[in-house]
Amino acid sequence: MKHINLSFSACGFLGIYHLGAASALRRHGQTLLKDVKAFAGASAGSLVATVLLTAPHKIEECKDFTYRFAQEIRAHTFGALTPGFDFMGRLRSGVQAILPPDAHQLAHRRLHVSITNSRTRSNYLVSSFSSRDDLIKVLLASSFVPVYAGLKPVEYKGQTWVDGGLTDSLPVLPVGRTVTVSPFCGRPDISPQDAGRPGRYISVSNQDLALSMANLLRFNQALFPPSQAAMRALHQRGFEDTVRFLQRENWFE
């Protein structure tokens, strides 16, 4: 098999779709996973990529955390924007609880996380992690949506950083084939395909998406999570879309 990479898009609470995809890969795509040389992602996608690489047995725990986190957001009148709600603190506690002690060593040179410099607006793919705390800082930086997640960007190596999805929402690595995963209907390898043929595509931070009402709804759900039932349906769709991809590529087990 040729050089394979696996990349997960930025998508906020639609990351539950990614977790469905990750579950399908663990159950039916082990041969593919064994040949993946590098993992990549932005925002929520970087979190799922990290768990799949460093603690795949905790995918279910990550799913449960996402459901609880979304429920907390829905319980507040203004969601994450509710005064006093510590979005980043809650996310940090979840990440710290899930990642293993040696996560940074497992991720070193194999994980590529998209982050955006808050001053220059330049994109960087970080793949070197000197400590577990370093890795967590980069993941939090990639997930920091200005205003929505707070007013103070994440500090890392003397500079401040924000959501990697603002400048590269679906990293494609330069060597080999990058299998891409996105909960938005578009051209990624694994993504929902809505009824009818898309009339137009638009490029959003290096991701080609169908211009449709369904995708507009998904953008809203990324920041304002839908009901528990809707999130479970998104998880199931991520699972099923991944199974179809594995069957199409003759990687299904």
C-alpha positions as CSV (number, residue, x, y, z in Angstrom):
1,M,0.0,0.0,0.0
2,K,1.3,3.5,-0.8
3,H,1.9,6.2,1.7
4,I,-1.5,7.0,3.4
5,N,-2.4,9.9,5.7
6,L,-5.7,10.5,7.5
7,S,-7.0,14.1,8.0
8,F,-10.1,15.3,9.9
9,S,-11.7,18.7,9.2
10,A,-12.6,21.5,11.6
11,C,-16.2,21.3,12.5
12,G,-17.0,22.2,16.1
13,F,-19.6,19.9,17.7
14,L,-20.1,18.1,14.4
15,G,-16.9,16.4,15.6
16,I,-19.4,13.7,16.7
17,Y,-19.5,12.7,13.0
18,H,-15.7,12.2,13.1
19,L,-16.0,10.0,16.2
20,G,-18.5,7.8,14.2
21,A,-15.9,7.7,11.4
22,A,-13.2,6.8,13.9
23,S,-15.4,4.0,15.3
24,A,-15.9,2.5,11.9
25,L,-12.2,2.7,11.1
26,R,-11.4,0.8,14.3
27,R,-14.0,-1.8,13.6
28,H,-13.7,-2.3,9.9
29,G,-10.5,-0.5,8.7
30,Q,-7.6,-1.9,10.8
31,T,-5.5,-2.7,7.8
32,L,-5.9,0.8,6.6
33,L,-5.1,2.2,10.1
34,K,-1.9,0.1,10.3
35,D,-0.7,1.7,7.1
36,V,-1.5,5.3,8.0
37,K,1.8,7.2,8.3
38,A,0.5,10.5,9.6
39,F,-2.7,11.9,11.1
40,A,-3.8,15.5,10.6
41,G,-6.6,17.8,11.6
42,A,-8.0,21.2,12.6
43,S,-10.0,22.2,15.6
44,A,-12.4,19.3,16.6
45,G,-10.8,17.3,13.8
46,S,-7.4,17.5,15.4
47,L,-8.8,16.3,18.7
48,V,-10.3,13.2,17.0
49,A,-7.1,12.6,15.1
50,T,-5.1,12.7,18.3
51,V,-7.3,10.2,20.1
52,L,-7.4,7.8,17.2
53,L,-3.6,7.9,17.1
54,T,-2.7,7.9,20.8
55,A,-5.7,6.3,22.6
56,P,-8.0,4.6,20.1
57,H,-9.5,2.5,22.9
58,K,-10.9,5.8,24.3
59,I,-13.0,6.7,21.2
60,E,-16.2,5.7,23.1
61,E,-15.1,7.8,26.1
62,C,-14.5,10.7,23.8
63,K,-18.0,10.3,22.4
64,D,-19.6,10.4,25.8
65,F,-17.6,13.5,26.7
66,T,-18.9,15.2,23.5
67,Y,-22.5,14.4,24.4
68,R,-22.1,15.8,27.9
69,F,-20.3,18.9,26.7
70,A,-23.0,19.6,24.1
71,Q,-25.7,19.1,26.7
72,E,-23.9,21.7,28.9
73,I,-23.9,24.1,26.0
74,R,-27.6,23.6,25.2
75,A,-28.5,24.1,28.9
76,H,-27.2,27.7,28.7
77,T,-29.4,30.5,27.2
78,F,-26.6,31.8,25.0
79,G,-24.7,28.5,24.7
80,A,-20.9,28.9,24.9
81,L,-21.4,32.7,24.7
82,T,-23.2,32.7,28.1
83,P,-21.2,35.1,30.4
84,G,-19.2,33.1,32.9
85,F,-19.2,29.8,30.9
86,D,-15.6,28.6,30.7
87,F,-15.6,26.8,27.3
88,M,-11.8,26.4,27.1
89,G,-11.5,25.2,30.7
90,R,-14.2,22.6,30.1
91,L,-12.5,21.4,26.9
92,R,-9.1,21.3,28.6
93,S,-10.4,19.1,31.4
94,G,-11.8,16.7,28.8
95,V,-8.6,16.5,26.8
96,Q,-6.5,16.0,29.9
97,A,-8.7,13.2,31.1
98,I,-8.6,11.3,27.8
99,L,-5.1,11.6,26.5
100,P,-2.5,9.1,27.9
101,P,0.7,10.2,29.7
102,D,2.8,9.4,26.6
103,A,0.5,11.0,24.1
104,H,3.1,13.6,23.0
105,Q,5.6,10.8,22.3
106,L,3.1,8.8,20.2
107,A,2.0,12.0,18.4
108,H,5.6,13.3,17.7
109,R,6.2,13.6,13.9
110,R,3.0,11.6,13.2
111,L,0.3,14.1,14.1
112,H,0.0,17.4,12.3
113,V,-2.3,20.0,13.9
114,S,-3.5,23.1,12.1
115,I,-3.3,26.4,14.1
116,T,-3.5,30.1,13.1
117,N,-1.2,32.8,14.3
118,S,-3.5,35.5,15.9
119,R,-1.2,38.3,14.8
120,T,-0.1,37.4,11.3
121,R,-3.1,35.2,10.4
122,S,-0.7,32.6,9.0
123,N,-1.3,28.9,9.2
124,Y,1.1,26.4,10.8
125,L,1.0,22.7,10.9
126,V,2.6,21.6,14.2
127,S,4.0,18.1,14.4
128,S,6.7,18.4,17.1
129,F,5.6,18.0,20.7
130,S,8.2,18.2,23.5
131,S,5.7,17.4,26.3
132,R,2.1,16.3,26.9
133,D,1.3,19.9,28.0
134,D,2.8,21.1,24.7
135,L,0.5,18.8,22.8
136,I,-2.6,19.9,24.8
137,K,-1.7,23.6,24.2
138,V,-1.6,23.1,20.5
139,L,-4.9,21.2,20.4
140,L,-6.6,23.9,22.5
141,A,-5.1,26.6,20.2
142,S,-6.5,24.7,17.1
143,S,-9.9,24.7,18.8
144,F,-10.0,28.3,19.9
145,V,-12.7,30.2,18.0
146,P,-12.3,33.9,18.9
147,V,-15.1,35.4,20.9
148,Y,-17.1,32.1,20.9
149,A,-14.5,30.3,23.0
150,G,-13.2,33.4,24.9
151,L,-11.3,36.6,24.3
152,K,-7.8,35.5,25.1
153,P,-6.0,33.4,22.5
154,V,-3.9,30.4,23.5
155,E,-0.3,31.1,24.2
156,Y,2.2,28.7,22.8
157,K,6.0,29.3,22.4
158,G,5.8,33.0,23.1
159,Q,3.0,33.7,20.6
160,T,-0.8,33.6,20.6
161,W,-2.8,31.2,18.4
162,V,-6.4,30.6,17.4
163,D,-8.5,28.1,15.5
164,G,-6.6,26.3,12.7
165,G,-9.9,25.9,10.8
166,L,-9.8,29.6,10.0
167,T,-6.8,29.2,7.7
168,D,-6.7,25.4,6.9
169,S,-9.7,23.5,7.9
170,L,-8.7,20.2,6.3
171,P,-4.9,19.7,6.1
172,V,-3.6,17.7,3.1
173,L,-0.1,16.5,3.7
174,P,2.5,16.9,0.9
175,V,3.7,13.2,0.7
176,G,1.4,10.4,-0.2
177,R,-2.4,10.2,-0.4
178,T,-4.4,12.0,2.4
179,V,-7.7,10.4,3.1
180,T,-10.0,13.3,4.2
181,V,-13.0,13.2,6.5
182,S,-15.6,16.0,6.9
183,P,-19.2,16.2,8.2
184,F,-20.0,18.8,5.5
185,C,-21.2,17.6,2.1
186,G,-18.5,18.2,-0.4
187,R,-15.5,16.6,-2.0
188,P,-13.7,15.0,1.0
189,D,-13.3,11.2,0.7
190,I,-15.6,10.6,3.7
191,S,-18.5,13.0,4.0
192,P,-22.3,13.0,3.8
193,Q,-23.7,13.2,0.3
194,D,-27.0,15.0,0.3
195,A,-29.8,14.1,-2.0
196,G,-29.5,15.6,-5.5
197,R,-26.3,16.8,-7.2
198,P,-24.6,19.9,-5.7
199,G,-25.1,22.9,-8.0
200,R,-22.0,24.7,-6.9
201,Y,-19.0,24.1,-4.6
202,I,-17.2,26.8,-2.6
203,S,-13.8,26.7,-1.0
204,V,-13.8,27.3,2.7
205,S,-10.3,27.4,4.3
206,N,-9.0,24.8,1.8
207,Q,-12.1,22.6,2.0
208,D,-14.4,22.2,-1.1
209,L,-18.0,22.2,0.2
210,A,-21.3,22.1,-1.6
211,L,-23.2,25.4,-1.5
212,S,-26.5,24.2,0.1
213,M,-29.0,24.9,2.8
214,A,-28.0,21.6,4.4
215,N,-24.4,22.8,4.8
216,L,-25.5,26.1,6.2
217,L,-27.5,24.2,8.9
218,R,-24.4,22.2,9.6
219,F,-22.3,25.3,10.1
220,N,-24.9,26.5,12.7
221,Q,-24.8,23.1,14.4
222,A,-21.0,23.2,14.7
223,L,-21.3,26.1,17.2
224,F,-24.7,25.4,18.6
225,P,-25.0,21.7,19.1
226,P,-28.4,20.1,18.1
227,S,-30.4,17.7,20.3
228,Q,-28.9,14.5,21.7
229,A,-30.9,12.5,19.2
230,A,-29.6,14.6,16.3
231,M,-26.0,14.1,17.5
232,R,-26.5,10.4,17.7
233,A,-27.8,10.4,14.2
234,L,-24.7,12.4,13.1
235,H,-22.4,9.8,14.8
236,Q,-24.2,7.0,13.0
237,R,-23.9,8.8,9.7
238,G,-20.2,9.2,10.2
239,F,-20.0,5.5,10.8
240,E,-22.0,4.5,7.8
241,D,-20.2,7.0,5.4
242,T,-16.9,5.5,6.5
243,V,-18.1,1.9,5.9
244,R,-19.1,2.9,2.4
245,F,-15.7,4.5,1.8
246,L,-13.9,1.4,3.0
247,Q,-16.1,-0.8,0.8
248,R,-15.5,1.4,-2.2
249,E,-11.7,1.4,-1.7
250,N,-11.6,-2.4,-1.0
251,W,-10.4,-1.7,2.6
252,F,-13.4,-3.0,4.4
253,E,-12.8,-5.8,6.9
